[in-house]
Amino acid sequence: MSDISTMAAAAKIASRKMAVLDKDLKNNALKQISEALTASADRIFEANREDVRIATEQSLETPLLKRLKFDEKKLKEVTDGITSLISLEEPVGKTLLHTTLDDGLELYRVTSPIGVIGVIFESRPDALVQIASLCLKSSNAVFLKGGREAEKTNKVLAEIIYNSGVSAGLPEGWLHLITTREDVNAMLSLDKYIDLLIPRGSNAFVQYIMSNTLIPVMGHADGVCHTYVSDDCDKDLARKVIIDAKTQYVSVCNATETLLLDESLKDSFLPEIAAALRDAGVEIHGDSSVASILGCPEADEWHHEYLDYKISIKLVSGIDEAIDHINTYGSGHTDAIITTSEEKAEKFMDSVDSGSVLVNCSTRFADGFRYGFGAEVGISTSKLHARGPVGLEGLVSYKYKLYGNGHIVADYSSGNKNFKHIRRNV
């Protein structure tokens, strides 16, 4: 067995032990992890400073450097996330369905862990803490592969989380950190041990993962998010929301990358929002009309994730063209409408084929923590199992439990007995 196969086999064994852990033990483990992270702050920051130094010397782009940084603010965010996670309802063992098939024959559908989850994520050390915490709370073992830029920080974080978890009673082998592309490629062949892969990265990367493994894959490729401003908008509200959606944190997948404006706003609102965006340091790319009005470059393509202080602006004839544009060029991640019309708002939300659709608020709200999930393991743009921010509910499956008392199928096949199929409240 290769090293990665040995690790995966150990994770599989650990996952079966994780599945039956008491909720209090898991919550206590989360508490100890949070305390250990805080107590080890200096060690974490030192490792992160070294990662940032190396990345800076290698001329890593500014938005990626911002994602790489793990400071006091990030530490507080992840520990607050763990505190929030502890307070959430236990996700494992919840009864989703109860049906009386016949007298003394009771069927239950109950949530259960997925097993071993492999998560490949970008250069955000805080993502490692969020993912590990969510997998712990949902009773899953986990393989973690972060961006090479954060290798030193990730190593320290994973060590603290793993050791604290084992000290609190989690099984050995519940968490593994892998560091090389060779490890990732080896992991793709381990469908015997790994139950789910969640890749976070470029479209090409996600497609590569999907094409080279038999393991089920859940994840999103890119976040080409839109904000559409209707002709009946509140302009002050629109300006505030757009600036937040684009600039609050540019290097994340839920930042707005394309702004769609009703063409009736080209004289009244376009110059105003363009000036506000430029004042915020945003470079504008537009369609031919916008480029002519604003004197900006034309957009090369409409399916484009900048992750930077850049935005594309297009004029559309109305809500129907906006919806068509989003469904054609978007990534199914997050899209918003700014309107005072309830009818338009509902049409947009029903017609846009994305994991999150928003009305009169920033696309930056599409986030597991902000949705009250405690945190998120990623955003799913697929439609099977989980969609949108993937929190605890997306990290559990379910099983059927049937309780009988000597019941046999022959009695029902012969007609001696009949099913009652009484649905019970749960």
Disulfide bonds with the S-S distance in Angstrom:
none
